[in-house]
Amino acid sequence: MEFFVQLIITGTVIGSIYALLALGFTLIYKATDVVNFAQGELLMVGAYICLHLTVSYSVPFWASFLITLVFSFTMGFFYRKGLSAQNDRGAYNLNHNAHHRALLCDEGYSSDFLGN
């Protein structure tokens, strides 16, 4: 019975993550008519930071989750701040070339971190 409860909780957590990613894809696609896969990149960075803190430094999971949450928020804030500029009407224009360069850097950093 304990195993069944654990399977229910794990399935709910994984399903919630998939639902949030699908919601992100839907919101971005409806707003821009472009499919953008940057959520996966940012989710991967946060997941590996949490894993690294938990395994390598023996930080308790909840503490590493909170540290990762703060780091991910900060990284996303500066990522957005660095890639967009406010124009005269108050709307934000995204520099697409900088966006692609940042994604390539993100992929490079993650491959260095994983050792691939």
C-alpha positions as CSV (number, residue, x, y, z in Angstrom):
1,M,0.0,0.0,0.0
2,E,2.9,2.4,0.8
3,F,4.4,1.7,-2.7
4,F,1.0,2.5,-4.3
5,V,0.8,5.8,-2.4
6,Q,4.3,6.7,-3.5
7,L,3.5,5.9,-7.1
8,I,0.4,8.2,-6.9
9,I,2.4,11.1,-5.5
10,T,5.2,10.7,-8.0
11,G,2.8,10.5,-10.9
12,T,1.0,13.6,-9.7
13,V,4.3,15.5,-9.4
14,I,5.5,14.5,-12.8
15,G,2.1,15.2,-14.4
16,S,2.1,18.6,-12.8
17,I,5.5,19.4,-14.3
18,Y,4.3,18.3,-17.8
19,A,1.1,20.4,-17.3
20,L,3.1,23.5,-16.4
21,L,5.4,23.0,-19.4
22,A,2.4,22.6,-21.7
23,L,0.8,25.7,-20.3
24,G,4.0,27.6,-20.9
25,F,4.1,26.4,-24.6
26,T,0.5,27.3,-25.1
27,L,0.8,30.8,-23.6
28,I,3.9,31.6,-25.6
29,Y,2.5,30.2,-28.8
30,K,-0.8,32.1,-28.4
31,A,1.0,35.3,-27.7
32,T,3.7,35.2,-30.4
33,D,2.6,32.5,-32.9
34,V,6.1,31.0,-32.5
35,V,6.9,27.7,-30.7
36,N,9.6,28.5,-28.3
37,F,11.4,25.6,-26.5
38,A,13.4,27.8,-24.0
39,Q,11.3,26.5,-21.1
40,G,13.0,23.1,-21.3
41,E,16.4,24.8,-21.2
42,L,15.6,26.8,-18.1
43,L,13.9,23.9,-16.4
44,M,16.9,21.7,-17.1
45,V,19.3,24.2,-15.5
46,G,17.2,24.5,-12.4
47,A,16.8,20.7,-12.1
48,Y,20.5,20.1,-12.4
49,I,21.3,22.8,-9.9
50,C,18.9,21.2,-7.4
51,L,20.4,17.8,-8.1
52,H,24.0,19.1,-7.7
53,L,23.3,20.8,-4.4
54,T,21.5,17.7,-3.0
55,V,24.0,15.1,-4.2
56,S,27.4,16.8,-4.1
57,Y,27.0,19.1,-1.1
58,S,24.5,17.0,0.9
59,V,22.1,19.9,1.2
60,P,18.6,18.7,2.3
61,F,16.2,18.6,-0.6
62,W,13.9,21.4,0.6
63,A,16.8,23.7,1.2
64,S,18.3,23.0,-2.2
65,F,14.8,23.4,-3.8
66,L,14.5,26.9,-2.2
67,I,18.0,27.9,-3.2
68,T,17.2,26.7,-6.8
69,L,14.0,28.6,-6.8
70,V,15.7,31.8,-5.8
71,F,18.5,31.2,-8.3
72,S,16.1,30.4,-11.2
73,F,14.0,33.5,-10.5
74,T,17.2,35.6,-10.5
75,M,18.5,33.9,-13.6
76,G,15.2,34.4,-15.4
77,F,15.0,38.0,-14.3
78,F,18.4,38.9,-15.6
79,Y,17.9,36.8,-18.7
80,R,14.8,38.8,-19.6
81,K,16.4,42.1,-18.6
82,G,19.4,41.5,-20.7
83,L,17.5,40.4,-23.8
84,S,14.8,43.0,-23.9
85,A,14.7,46.8,-24.1
86,Q,11.7,49.0,-23.4
87,N,10.7,51.2,-26.3
88,D,8.9,54.6,-26.2
89,R,5.4,53.1,-25.9
90,G,6.3,50.9,-22.9
91,A,6.3,47.7,-24.9
92,Y,9.1,45.3,-24.8
93,N,11.0,44.3,-27.9
94,L,13.0,41.1,-27.7
95,N,16.3,41.0,-29.5
96,H,16.0,37.6,-31.2
97,N,19.7,37.3,-32.1
98,A,20.7,37.7,-28.5
99,H,18.0,35.2,-27.6
100,H,19.5,32.5,-29.9
101,R,23.0,33.2,-28.6
102,A,21.8,32.9,-25.0
103,L,20.2,29.5,-25.8
104,L,23.4,28.3,-27.4
105,C,25.4,29.4,-24.3
106,D,22.8,27.7,-22.1
107,E,23.2,24.4,-24.0
108,G,27.0,24.8,-23.9
109,Y,27.1,25.3,-20.2
110,S,24.8,22.4,-19.5
111,S,26.9,20.1,-21.7
112,D,30.0,21.2,-19.9
113,F,28.3,20.6,-16.6
114,L,27.1,17.1,-17.7
115,G,30.5,16.2,-19.1
116,N,29.1,15.4,-22.6
